[in-house]
């Protein structure tokens, strides 16, 4: 294996919920979801709370043999906890200890929003690349215009040989169209966490990317 490359994923990405706490990670694993991202907002929690959530999410993932649980942003905590993987934004590439993460065997997912960012991400040789936002999203202010399906179809091959995850404003109803653009995973946020019946939503999501 290339010593400068991150370890590849151990399974398909497929349906990829992004959730705010470890309880959601545990719940989704119990419902059969295998790729999950913990994205905990630092502004809403103390350092001790964040550390507890990261460790609990990592432990929940360890208890399920084929789970792929990623920690968003909090790479130092993820490293300390022995996480399966971390997900970082472009700005994090300037501050994260990429070498330490690689040496520890963590998987790395990177956010990209433009072909230039895809090219920059290639140099890191991550485990997967995320492209987004595909649709407008109200969950956070994005400095980028939505990619849309046409551009996603054009950009997804630029990520090769890394698996591509599409993210941003994707509902369960939109998943089939997104998957048809040649991506290997679809990340969802509110489609599960704000669903009237989250378990049913998770089952539908799994069925739609299968």
C-alpha positions as YAML, in Angstrom:
chain: A
units: angstrom
residues:
- id: 1
  name: UNK
  ca: [0.00, 0.00, 0.00]
- id: 2
  name: UNK
  ca: [1.13, 3.54, -0.71]
- id: 3
  name: UNK
  ca: [2.55, 4.88, 2.61]
- id: 4
  name: UNK
  ca: [1.27, 8.37, 1.87]
- id: 5
  name: UNK
  ca: [-2.32, 7.22, 1.21]
- id: 6
  name: UNK
  ca: [-5.06, 6.86, 3.81]
- id: 7
  name: UNK
  ca: [-6.47, 3.40, 4.45]
- id: 8
  name: UNK
  ca: [-9.36, 2.52, 2.14]
- id: 9
  name: UNK
  ca: [-12.86, 2.04, 3.48]
- id: 10
  name: UNK
  ca: [-13.71, -1.44, 4.70]
- id: 11
  name: UNK
  ca: [-17.18, -1.44, 3.19]
- id: 12
  name: UNK
  ca: [-19.48, 0.46, 0.83]
- id: 13
  name: UNK
  ca: [-20.58, 3.93, 1.88]
- id: 14
  name: UNK
  ca: [-24.15, 3.87, 0.61]
- id: 15
  name: UNK
  ca: [-26.63, 5.60, 2.91]
- id: 16
  name: UNK
  ca: [-24.66, 7.97, 5.14]
- id: 17
  name: UNK
  ca: [-26.56, 9.86, 7.88]
- id: 18
  name: UNK
  ca: [-24.85, 12.81, 9.58]
- id: 19
  name: UNK
  ca: [-26.03, 13.08, 13.19]
- id: 20
  name: UNK
  ca: [-25.57, 15.44, 16.17]
- id: 21
  name: UNK
  ca: [-24.84, 13.02, 19.01]
- id: 22
  name: UNK
  ca: [-23.67, 9.53, 19.94]
- id: 23
  name: UNK
  ca: [-27.19, 8.38, 20.85]
- id: 24
  name: UNK
  ca: [-28.14, 8.82, 17.17]
- id: 25
  name: UNK
  ca: [-25.06, 6.82, 16.13]
- id: 26
  name: UNK
  ca: [-26.10, 3.95, 18.40]
- id: 27
  name: UNK
  ca: [-29.72, 4.11, 17.27]
- id: 28
  name: UNK
  ca: [-28.82, 4.04, 13.56]
- id: 29
  name: UNK
  ca: [-26.38, 1.16, 13.99]
- id: 30
  name: UNK
  ca: [-29.20, -0.76, 15.64]
- id: 31
  name: UNK
  ca: [-31.38, -0.06, 12.60]
- id: 32
  name: UNK
  ca: [-28.83, -1.50, 10.21]
- id: 33
  name: UNK
  ca: [-27.06, 1.67, 9.03]
- id: 34
  name: UNK
  ca: [-23.32, 1.08, 8.78]
- id: 35
  name: UNK
  ca: [-21.76, 4.38, 7.67]
- id: 36
  name: UNK
  ca: [-22.48, 7.31, 10.00]
- id: 37
  name: UNK
  ca: [-20.90, 10.67, 10.76]
- id: 38
  name: UNK
  ca: [-20.97, 12.38, 14.15]
- id: 39
  name: UNK
  ca: [-21.09, 16.13, 13.55]
- id: 40
  name: UNK
  ca: [-21.27, 17.82, 16.92]
- id: 41
  name: UNK
  ca: [-21.33, 21.62, 17.01]
- id: 42
  name: UNK
  ca: [-18.62, 23.01, 19.29]
- id: 43
  name: UNK
  ca: [-20.58, 26.19, 20.01]
- id: 44
  name: UNK
  ca: [-23.41, 24.24, 21.65]
- id: 45
  name: UNK
  ca: [-21.29, 22.02, 23.90]
- id: 46
  name: UNK
  ca: [-18.50, 22.15, 26.45]
- id: 47
  name: UNK
  ca: [-15.16, 20.52, 25.66]
- id: 48
  name: UNK
  ca: [-15.96, 17.74, 28.13]
- id: 49
  name: UNK
  ca: [-19.33, 17.05, 26.49]
- id: 50
  name: UNK
  ca: [-17.75, 16.87, 23.04]
- id: 51
  name: UNK
  ca: [-15.09, 14.47, 24.29]
- id: 52
  name: UNK
  ca: [-17.75, 12.23, 25.86]
- id: 53
  name: UNK
  ca: [-19.83, 12.21, 22.67]
- id: 54
  name: UNK
  ca: [-16.84, 11.38, 20.46]
- id: 55
  name: UNK
  ca: [-15.74, 8.52, 22.70]
- id: 56
  name: UNK
  ca: [-19.31, 7.18, 22.95]
- id: 57
  name: UNK
  ca: [-19.74, 7.29, 19.16]
- id: 58
  name: UNK
  ca: [-16.40, 5.54, 18.61]
- id: 59
  name: UNK
  ca: [-17.32, 2.84, 21.15]
- id: 60
  name: UNK
  ca: [-20.72, 2.32, 19.52]
- id: 61
  name: UNK
  ca: [-19.02, 1.83, 16.17]
- id: 62
  name: UNK
  ca: [-16.46, -0.59, 17.61]
- id: 63
  name: UNK
  ca: [-19.27, -2.80, 18.92]
- id: 64
  name: UNK
  ca: [-20.52, -3.40, 15.36]
- id: 65
  name: UNK
  ca: [-17.95, -5.26, 13.22]
- id: 66
  name: UNK
  ca: [-18.76, -3.66, 9.85]
- id: 67
  name: UNK
  ca: [-19.52, -0.14, 11.12]
- id: 68
  name: UNK
  ca: [-17.78, 2.91, 9.61]
- id: 69
  name: UNK
  ca: [-18.23, 5.76, 12.08]
- id: 70
  name: UNK
  ca: [-16.61, 9.08, 11.15]
- id: 71
  name: UNK
  ca: [-16.01, 12.02, 13.47]
- id: 72
  name: UNK
  ca: [-16.46, 15.44, 11.88]
- id: 73
  name: UNK
  ca: [-13.80, 18.10, 12.60]
- id: 74
  name: UNK
  ca: [-12.69, 16.96, 16.08]
- id: 75
  name: UNK
  ca: [-9.69, 15.11, 14.72]
- id: 76
  name: UNK
  ca: [-7.57, 15.24, 17.88]
- id: 77
  name: UNK
  ca: [-10.35, 13.65, 19.94]
- id: 78
  name: UNK
  ca: [-10.96, 11.12, 17.16]
- id: 79
  name: UNK
  ca: [-7.26, 10.25, 17.18]
- id: 80
  name: UNK
  ca: [-7.20, 9.86, 20.98]
- id: 81
  name: UNK
  ca: [-10.33, 7.70, 20.91]
- id: 82
  name: UNK
  ca: [-9.01, 5.43, 18.16]
- id: 83
  name: UNK
  ca: [-11.83, 6.32, 15.79]
- id: 84
  name: UNK
  ca: [-12.49, 4.48, 12.55]
- id: 85
  name: UNK
  ca: [-12.31, 7.73, 10.61]
- id: 86
  name: UNK
  ca: [-12.54, 11.52, 10.52]
- id: 87
  name: UNK
  ca: [-14.25, 13.88, 8.11]
- id: 88
  name: UNK
  ca: [-12.59, 17.24, 7.51]
- id: 89
  name: UNK
  ca: [-13.34, 20.40, 5.57]
- id: 90
  name: UNK
  ca: [-10.87, 22.12, 3.27]
- id: 91
  name: UNK
  ca: [-9.92, 24.64, 5.95]
- id: 92
  name: UNK
  ca: [-9.05, 21.78, 8.32]
- id: 93
  name: UNK
  ca: [-6.31, 20.61, 5.96]
- id: 94
  name: UNK
  ca: [-4.27, 23.62, 7.09]
- id: 95
  name: UNK
  ca: [-4.41, 22.76, 10.78]
- id: 96
  name: UNK
  ca: [-4.98, 19.00, 11.17]
- id: 97
  name: UNK
  ca: [-2.02, 16.67, 11.67]
- id: 98
  name: UNK
  ca: [-2.67, 14.67, 8.51]
- id: 99
  name: UNK
  ca: [0.45, 12.57, 9.03]
- id: 100
  name: UNK
  ca: [-0.60, 11.53, 12.54]
- id: 101
  name: UNK
  ca: [-4.08, 10.56, 11.34]
- id: 102
  name: UNK
  ca: [-2.63, 8.52, 8.49]
- id: 103
  name: UNK
  ca: [-0.06, 6.76, 10.69]
- id: 104
  name: UNK
  ca: [-2.76, 5.85, 13.20]
- id: 105
  name: UNK
  ca: [-4.71, 4.10, 10.45]
- id: 106
  name: UNK
  ca: [-7.77, 6.35, 10.55]
- id: 107
  name: UNK
  ca: [-9.82, 6.73, 7.39]
- id: 108
  name: UNK
  ca: [-10.22, 10.24, 6.04]
- id: 109
  name: UNK
  ca: [-13.14, 11.85, 4.28]
- id: 110
  name: UNK
  ca: [-12.71, 15.34, 2.78]
- id: 111
  name: UNK
  ca: [-15.32, 17.93, 1.81]
- id: 112
  name: UNK
  ca: [-15.00, 19.53, -1.62]
- id: 113
  name: UNK
  ca: [-17.11, 22.16, -3.36]
- id: 114
  name: UNK
  ca: [-15.28, 22.84, -6.64]
- id: 115
  name: UNK
  ca: [-13.00, 21.02, -9.11]
- id: 116
  name: UNK
  ca: [-10.05, 22.99, -7.66]
- id: 117
  name: UNK
  ca: [-10.81, 21.65, -4.19]
- id: 118
  name: UNK
  ca: [-11.14, 18.14, -5.61]
- id: 119
  name: UNK
  ca: [-7.65, 18.51, -7.07]
- id: 120
  name: UNK
  ca: [-6.26, 19.74, -3.76]
- id: 121
  name: UNK
  ca: [-7.91, 16.86, -1.92]
- id: 122
  name: UNK
  ca: [-6.33, 14.35, -4.30]
- id: 123
  name: UNK
  ca: [-2.89, 15.29, -2.97]
- id: 124
  name: UNK
  ca: [-3.91, 14.03, 0.49]
- id: 125
  name: UNK
  ca: [-5.01, 10.64, -0.90]
- id: 126
  name: UNK
  ca: [-8.06, 10.31, 1.36]
- id: 127
  name: UNK
  ca: [-10.40, 7.37, 1.87]
- id: 128
  name: UNK
  ca: [-13.32, 9.17, 0.23]
- id: 129
  name: UNK
  ca: [-14.27, 12.59, -1.13]
- id: 130
  name: UNK
  ca: [-17.52, 14.45, -0.48]
- id: 131
  name: UNK
  ca: [-19.02, 16.85, -3.02]
- id: 132
  name: UNK
  ca: [-21.64, 19.42, -2.04]
- id: 133
  name: UNK
  ca: [-23.90, 21.09, -1.36]
- id: 134
  name: UNK
  ca: [-25.91, 19.35, -4.07]
- id: 135
  name: UNK
  ca: [-29.09, 21.28, -3.23]
- id: 136
  name: UNK
  ca: [-29.69, 24.44, -1.17]
- id: 137
  name: UNK
  ca: [-29.51, 23.64, 2.54]
- id: 138
  name: UNK
  ca: [-30.89, 25.58, 5.48]
- id: 139
  name: UNK
  ca: [-28.82, 23.76, 8.09]
- id: 140
  name: UNK
  ca: [-25.75, 25.93, 7.71]
- id: 141
  name: UNK
  ca: [-24.72, 28.97, 5.72]
- id: 142
  name: UNK
  ca: [-22.80, 27.85, 2.66]
- id: 143
  name: UNK
  ca: [-20.44, 30.17, 0.77]
- id: 144
  name: UNK
  ca: [-20.86, 27.96, -2.30]
- id: 145
  name: UNK
  ca: [-23.70, 27.78, -4.78]
- id: 146
  name: UNK
  ca: [-25.44, 24.38, -4.97]
- id: 147
  name: UNK
  ca: [-23.64, 21.95, -7.27]
- id: 148
  name: UNK
  ca: [-26.81, 20.45, -8.76]
- id: 149
  name: UNK
  ca: [-27.06, 17.09, -10.51]
- id: 150
  name: UNK
  ca: [-25.56, 18.12, -13.85]
- id: 151
  name: UNK
  ca: [-22.31, 19.31, -12.33]
- id: 152
  name: UNK
  ca: [-22.25, 16.40, -9.88]
- id: 153
  name: UNK
  ca: [-22.32, 14.06, -12.87]
- id: 154
  name: UNK
  ca: [-19.35, 15.90, -14.38]
- id: 155
  name: UNK
  ca: [-17.36, 16.26, -11.16]
- id: 156
  name: UNK
  ca: [-17.83, 12.78, -9.68]
- id: 157
  name: UNK
  ca: [-15.34, 11.17, -12.13]
- id: 158
  name: UNK
  ca: [-12.74, 13.78, -11.09]
- id: 159
  name: UNK
  ca: [-12.66, 12.16, -7.66]
- id: 160
  name: UNK
  ca: [-11.52, 8.79, -9.01]
- id: 161
  name: UNK
  ca: [-10.17, 6.49, -7.70]
- id: 162
  name: UNK
  ca: [-11.73, 7.62, -4.41]
- id: 163
  name: UNK
  ca: [-15.37, 6.89, -3.57]
- id: 164
  name: UNK
  ca: [-17.64, 9.95, -3.80]
- id: 165
  name: UNK
  ca: [-20.24, 11.02, -1.26]
- id: 166
  name: UNK
  ca: [-22.86, 13.58, -2.27]
- id: 167
  name: UNK
  ca: [-24.10, 15.86, 0.51]
- id: 168
  name: UNK
  ca: [-26.32, 18.88, 1.01]
- id: 169
  name: UNK
  ca: [-30.08, 19.28, 0.94]
- id: 170
  name: UNK
  ca: [-30.69, 15.66, -0.09]
- id: 171
  name: UNK
  ca: [-34.09, 14.26, 0.85]
- id: 172
  name: UNK
  ca: [-35.07, 10.60, 0.57]
- id: 173
  name: UNK
  ca: [-37.04, 11.48, -2.57]
- id: 174
  name: UNK
  ca: [-33.95, 12.99, -4.21]
- id: 175
  name: UNK
  ca: [-31.63, 10.10, -3.44]
- id: 176
  name: UNK
  ca: [-32.25, 8.05, -6.59]
- id: 177
  name: UNK
  ca: [-31.41, 11.00, -8.85]
- id: 178
  name: UNK
  ca: [-28.24, 11.71, -6.86]
- id: 179
  name: UNK
  ca: [-27.09, 8.08, -6.96]
- id: 180
  name: UNK
  ca: [-27.62, 8.08, -10.74]
- id: 181
  name: UNK
  ca: [-24.83, 10.67, -11.03]
- id: 182
  name: UNK
  ca: [-22.18, 8.05, -10.33]
- id: 183
  name: UNK
  ca: [-21.60, 8.55, -6.61]
- id: 184
  name: UNK
  ca: [-20.96, 5.76, -4.09]
- id: 185
  name: UNK
  ca: [-22.65, 7.36, -1.11]
- id: 186
  name: UNK
  ca: [-25.37, 9.83, -0.19]
- id: 187
  name: UNK
  ca: [-25.08, 11.81, 3.04]
- id: 188
  name: UNK
  ca: [-28.30, 13.02, 4.64]
- id: 189
  name: UNK
  ca: [-28.93, 15.15, 7.70]
- id: 190
  name: UNK
  ca: [-32.51, 16.27, 8.28]
- id: 191
  name: UNK
  ca: [-33.91, 13.43, 6.14]
- id: 192
  name: UNK
  ca: [-33.40, 11.18, 9.17]
- id: 193
  name: UNK
  ca: [-32.95, 13.34, 12.26]
- id: 194
  name: UNK
  ca: [-36.02, 15.49, 11.56]
- id: 195
  name: UNK
  ca: [-38.17, 12.71, 10.09]
- id: 196
  name: UNK
  ca: [-41.49, 11.94, 11.84]
- id: 197
  name: UNK
  ca: [-40.39, 8.28, 11.97]
- id: 198
  name: UNK
  ca: [-36.56, 8.20, 11.87]
- id: 199
  name: UNK
  ca: [-36.38, 4.39, 11.85]
- id: 200
  name: UNK
  ca: [-38.66, 4.19, 8.83]
- id: 201
  name: UNK
  ca: [-36.63, 6.94, 7.13]
- id: 202
  name: UNK
  ca: [-33.40, 5.02, 7.78]
- id: 203
  name: UNK
  ca: [-34.89, 1.85, 6.30]
- id: 204
  name: UNK
  ca: [-36.10, 3.72, 3.23]
- id: 205
  name: UNK
  ca: [-32.66, 5.34, 2.83]
- id: 206
  name: UNK
  ca: [-30.91, 1.98, 3.01]
- id: 207
  name: UNK
  ca: [-33.33, 0.53, 0.46]
- id: 208
  name: UNK
  ca: [-32.85, 3.42, -1.96]
- id: 209
  name: UNK
  ca: [-29.08, 3.14, -2.21]
- id: 210
  name: UNK
  ca: [-29.00, -0.66, -2.25]
...
